[in-house]
Amino acid sequence: MQTQVWLEQEWQDVHLLWDPSRFGGVESIHVPAEDLWRPDIVLYNNVDGKYEITTLIRAEVFFNGTVRWMPPALYLSACRIDMEYFPYDEQTCSMRFGSWTYDGSKGRFLHTAFFAQNLILIRLFSPNANFNFHAMGYAPELSRPLHIDYAADLHNFGSTIEYDVISVSAVCYDRVYQHSPHPYPEVVFHFRMRRRTAFHTFNLLLPCVAITVLAVMTFMLPPECREKISLSITTLLALTLFFLLISKMAPPTSLAVPLIGKYLLFTIVLITSSILLTVVVLNIHFRSAETHSMGKWMRCIFLEVLPPLLGLKPPKQVGSLLSANSTNSLLVVPFYQIRDLIFMYFLCQD
């Protein structure tokens, strides 16, 4: 996940105290960040190897020793993607921030939710003369996880093309490492995002549904229709193209296979089976008695096993049909003769 943020940080520096009345009422000044002590807050789960903030803008220093620094940063963090309900999916990505050097006995994070509910801010306790965090020490009562529902200011957020940010929450907790007797405080921001579905609905889902309906219609064609294979193969190629497109959209690290991918794969298997069965049906349909003879296994299956299961009755014998035709012919010939005689009789009377 690529994120462009303003990471606002605030801490106390006892070396930067002055009396505004002695300096013309000046209460704050802007100092280059290179000339100040800065907390080494880094993004733990980055994927590009850039832990530190590269753009060092000026920091605002107040008369009471408060230093406020809000540098812009471009982070590239790791995120686990779940594409099961693509394109109607929601993703939750996290960004883990923490100090690279100072553990919980020297400093701790506080969020401005303690003071105001509308800003994102990381506060650290003030350093002493040796630039170590002091005054508070390690407080066990603060070691419990602190959950904040509204952890970011999204007023200046520029929406992305593909996702909408639903909410940003944060949790502050202590992580214990084996090499340190004290835990290291961390702040984890959780970004909950929902994918925009209009593009994928009109360019992916609707064509897939139309092609699937066309694939189902191939089963309504008669088995002897030779164009059935051409239509099935064309549908199979279209479904394969959309399946490859979905595979390209889904990242290789996805936790699940998209349902639409399973749907297309099932349809591809169905159409492939239809093509194979159509080839067998056409092969049998266009056989004749002069070129092929029915095998014993085929006669047993199609004339003895399948007809009772399908409710089919055996056809009448050829001899009975011929006798019925001959009988009909004997009955019909006297009728025509009688009709002609009657017609000639009335003519003679006239």
C-alpha positions in Angstrom: 0.0 0.0 0.0 1.4 3.4 -1.0 0.4 6.2 1.3 1.3 9.8 1.3 0.9 11.3 4.8 1.8 14.2 7.0 3.2 12.6 10.1 2.7 15.2 12.8 4.9 14.7 15.8 5.3 16.8 19.0 7.7 16.5 21.9 9.2 18.6 24.7 12.9 19.7 24.6 14.0 21.4 27.9 16.9 23.0 26.1 14.6 25.2 24.0 13.0 27.3 26.7 12.8 31.1 26.8 10.8 33.9 28.3 8.7 35.7 25.5 8.7 38.9 27.5 12.5 39.1 27.2 12.5 38.5 23.4 9.9 40.9 22.2 6.9 38.7 22.8 8.1 36.0 20.4 6.4 32.7 21.4 7.4 30.4 18.5 10.1 30.2 15.8 10.8 27.9 12.9 14.1 26.0 13.0 15.6 23.7 10.4 15.0 20.1 11.5 18.6 19.2 10.9 19.6 21.4 13.9 17.2 19.7 16.3 16.9 16.4 18.1 14.2 14.3 16.4 12.6 11.1 17.5 13.5 8.1 15.4 10.0 7.1 14.5 10.0 4.6 11.6 7.5 2.5 9.7 8.2 -1.1 10.7 6.3 -2.9 7.9 7.8 -1.0 5.0 8.7 -2.9 1.8 11.1 -0.5 0.1 13.7 -0.3 2.8 13.2 3.4 3.5 12.6 3.6 7.3 13.4 7.2 7.9 11.7 10.4 6.8 13.7 11.8 3.9 12.2 15.3 3.6 13.3 17.4 6.5 11.2 20.5 6.7 11.4 23.2 9.4 10.0 22.5 12.8 8.1 24.9 14.9 9.6 25.5 18.4 7.5 27.2 21.1 8.8 29.1 24.1 7.8 26.3 26.6 10.1 23.8 24.8 7.4 22.2 22.7 8.6 21.2 19.3 6.0 20.5 16.6 7.2 18.8 13.4 5.0 17.7 10.5 7.1 16.3 7.6 5.4 14.9 4.5 6.3 11.2 3.8 5.6 8.7 1.1 5.4 5.2 2.6 5.2 1.9 0.9 3.9 -0.7 3.3 3.0 -4.4 3.2 -0.7 -5.3 3.2 -2.5 -8.6 3.1 -5.1 -8.7 0.4 -8.3 -10.9 0.5 -9.8 -11.1 -3.0 -12.6 -13.6 -2.2 -15.4 -11.2 -2.9 -13.8 -9.3 -5.7 -14.9 -6.7 -6.9 -17.2 -6.2 -3.9 -14.4 -6.6 -1.4 -13.1 -4.6 1.6 -9.5 -4.5 2.6 -7.9 -3.6 5.9 -4.3 -2.5 5.7 -2.0 -1.6 8.6 0.9 0.7 9.2 3.1 0.0 12.2 5.1 3.0 13.7 7.5 2.9 16.5 10.8 4.1 17.8 13.9 2.3 16.6 16.0 3.1 19.6 13.9 4.1 22.7 11.9 1.5 24.6 9.0 2.0 26.9 11.1 3.0 29.9 12.4 6.2 28.0 9.3 7.3 26.1 5.7 6.5 25.2 3.2 7.5 22.6 0.1 9.5 23.3 -2.6 10.4 20.7 -4.4 13.7 20.5 -7.6 11.8 21.2 -6.7 12.6 24.8 -6.9 16.3 24.0 -8.8 16.7 20.7 -10.7 14.2 18.5 -10.0 15.7 15.1 -6.2 15.5 14.5 -3.6 12.9 14.0 -0.6 13.4 16.2 2.1 11.4 17.9 3.3 12.9 21.1 6.4 11.9 23.0 7.6 12.8 26.4 10.4 15.3 26.7 14.1 14.5 26.5 16.5 15.6 29.2 20.0 17.0 28.9 21.2 13.7 27.4 18.4 13.7 24.9 16.7 10.7 26.6 13.0 10.6 27.4 12.5 11.4 31.1 9.9 12.5 33.7 7.4 9.7 33.2 9.5 6.5 33.0 7.7 3.2 32.3 4.2 3.3 33.5 2.5 -0.1 33.7 -0.9 1.5 33.7 -0.2 2.8 30.2 0.9 -0.6 28.9 -2.6 -1.7 28.1 -3.6 -1.4 24.4 -5.2 1.9 23.7 -7.9 1.8 20.9 -8.8 5.0 19.0 -11.7 4.9 16.5 -11.0 8.1 14.6 -7.2 8.2 14.4 -6.6 10.3 11.2 -7.7 13.6 9.8 -9.2 12.9 6.4 -10.3 16.4 5.5 -7.4 16.9 3.1 -7.5 13.3 1.9 -7.4 12.8 -1.9 -9.6 9.8 -2.8 -8.0 7.2 -5.0 -9.3 5.8 -8.2 -9.9 2.3 -7.0 -10.6 2.5 -3.3 -12.7 4.5 -0.8 -11.3 4.9 2.7 -14.1 4.0 5.1 -12.4 4.5 8.4 -9.0 4.8 10.0 -8.5 3.5 13.5 -5.4 3.1 15.7 -4.2 1.0 18.6 -1.2 1.7 20.8 0.4 -1.2 22.6 3.7 -2.5 23.8 5.6 -5.2 22.0 8.0 -7.3 24.0 11.3 -8.5 22.5 13.6 -11.1 24.0 16.7 -8.9 24.0 15.1 -6.0 25.9 13.8 -6.0 29.5 11.4 -3.3 28.6 8.7 -3.4 25.9 8.8 -1.1 22.9 5.7 1.0 22.3 4.1 0.8 18.9 1.3 2.6 17.1 -0.6 0.6 14.5 -3.0 2.5 12.1 -5.7 0.3 10.5 -7.0 1.6 7.2 -10.4 0.1 6.1 -11.0 0.5 2.4 -13.8 -0.5 0.1 -13.2 -1.1 -3.6 -15.1 1.0 -6.1 -17.3 -1.4 -8.1 -18.7 0.6 -11.0 -15.8 0.0 -13.4 -15.5 -3.7 -12.7 -19.3 -4.2 -12.8 -19.8 -2.7 -16.3 -16.5 -4.0 -17.8 -16.1 -7.4 -16.1 -19.2 -8.8 -14.4 -21.9 -7.9 -17.0 -19.9 -9.3 -19.9 -19.2 -12.5 -17.9 -22.9 -12.9 -17.2 -23.8 -12.3 -20.9 -21.2 -14.9 -22.1 -22.5 -17.4 -19.5 -26.1 -17.0 -20.7 -24.8 -17.6 -24.3 -23.0 -20.7 -23.0 -26.2 -22.0 -21.5 -28.1 -21.4 -24.8 -25.7 -23.8 -26.6 -27.4 -26.7 -24.8 -30.7 -25.7 -26.4 -29.4 -26.4 -29.9 -30.1 -29.8 -31.4 -27.3 -32.3 -31.2 -26.9 -32.7 -35.0 -26.4 -28.9 -35.4 -22.8 -28.5 -36.6 -22.6 -24.8 -35.5 -23.0 -25.9 -31.9 -19.3 -26.7 -31.7 -18.3 -23.3 -33.2 -20.5 -21.4 -30.8 -19.2 -23.4 -27.8 -15.6 -22.9 -28.8 -16.1 -19.1 -29.2 -17.7 -18.9 -25.8 -14.9 -21.0 -24.3 -12.3 -18.6 -25.7 -14.2 -15.5 -24.3 -14.5 -17.1 -20.8 -10.8 -18.0 -20.9 -9.9 -14.4 -21.7 -11.9 -13.1 -18.8 -10.4 -15.7 -16.5 -6.9 -14.6 -17.4 -7.9 -11.0 -16.8 -9.1 -11.7 -13.3 -6.0 -13.7 -12.6 -4.0 -10.7 -13.6 -6.0 -8.4 -11.3 -5.6 -10.6 -8.3 -2.2 -10.3 -6.5 -0.2 -13.5 -6.1 -0.3 -13.0 -2.3 -4.1 -13.0 -2.1 -5.5 -15.0 0.8 -8.3 -16.5 -1.2 -9.3 -17.2 -4.8 -12.0 -14.8 -6.0 -15.5 -16.2 -6.3 -15.9 -14.9 -9.8 -12.8 -16.8 -10.7 -14.2 -20.0 -9.4 -17.5 -19.2 -11.3 -15.7 -18.7 -14.6 -13.5 -21.8 -14.0 -16.7 -23.9 -13.4 -18.3 -22.5 -16.6 -15.1 -23.3 -18.6 -15.2 -26.9 -17.4 -18.9 -27.1 -18.3 -18.4 -25.7 -21.8 -15.4 -28.0 -22.4 -17.6 -31.0 -21.4 -20.3 -29.8 -23.7 -17.9 -29.7 -26.7 -16.5 -33.2 -26.0 -20.0 -34.6 -25.8 -21.1 -32.8 -28.9 -18.2 -34.3 -30.8 -19.3 -37.8 -29.7 -23.0 -37.1 -30.6 -22.1 -35.8 -34.0 -19.8 -38.8 -34.6 -22.6 -41.2 -33.9 -25.3 -39.2 -35.6 -23.6 -39.1 -39.0 -22.8 -42.8 -39.1 -24.7 -45.1 -41.5 -25.3 -48.8 -41.8 -23.1 -49.0 -44.9 -20.0 -47.6 -43.2 -20.3 -48.6 -39.5 -21.9 -51.4 -37.5 -23.2 -51.0 -34.0 -21.0 -52.8 -31.5 -22.4 -55.1 -28.8 -21.5 -52.7 -26.0 -23.3 -49.8 -27.8 -26.3 -51.9 -28.5 -26.5 -53.0 -24.9 -26.2 -49.5 -23.5 -28.5 -47.6 -25.9 -31.1 -50.3 -26.6 -31.3 -52.2 -23.4 -30.0 -50.1 -20.4 -30.8 -46.5 -21.2 -34.4 -46.8 -22.7 -36.0 -48.2 -19.5 -34.2 -45.5 -17.4 -35.4 -42.7 -19.8 -38.9 -44.1 -20.2 -38.6 -44.9 -23.9 -40.5 -47.7 -25.6 -38.9 -49.9 -28.3 -40.0 -49.1 -31.8 -42.4 -51.3 -33.8 -41.0 -54.1 -35.9 -40.5 -53.5 -39.5 -42.6 -56.5 -40.6 -45.6 -55.2 -38.7 -45.2 -51.8 -40.3 -45.1 -53.4 -43.8 -48.2 -55.4 -43.1 -50.0 -52.4 -41.8 -49.1 -50.5 -45.0 -50.2 -53.3 -47.2 -53.5 -53.6 -45.4 -54.1 -49.9 -45.8 -53.3 -50.1 -49.4 -55.9 -52.9 -49.9 -58.5 -50.8 -48.3 -57.7 -47.7 -50.2 -57.8 -49.2 -53.7 -61.4 -50.3 -53.7 -62.5 -46.9 -52.3 -61.0 -45.2 -55.3 -62.6 -47.6 -57.7 -66.0 -47.1 -56.1 -65.6 -43.4 -56.2 -64.8 -43.4 -59.9 -67.7 -45.6 -60.7 -70.1 -43.4 -58.8 -68.8 -40.3 -60.6 -69.2 -42.0 -64.0 -72.7 -43.1 -63.1 -73.8 -39.6 -62.4 -72.3 -38.4 -65.7 -74.1 -40.9 -67.7 -77.4 -39.9 -66.0 -76.9 -36.3 -67.2 
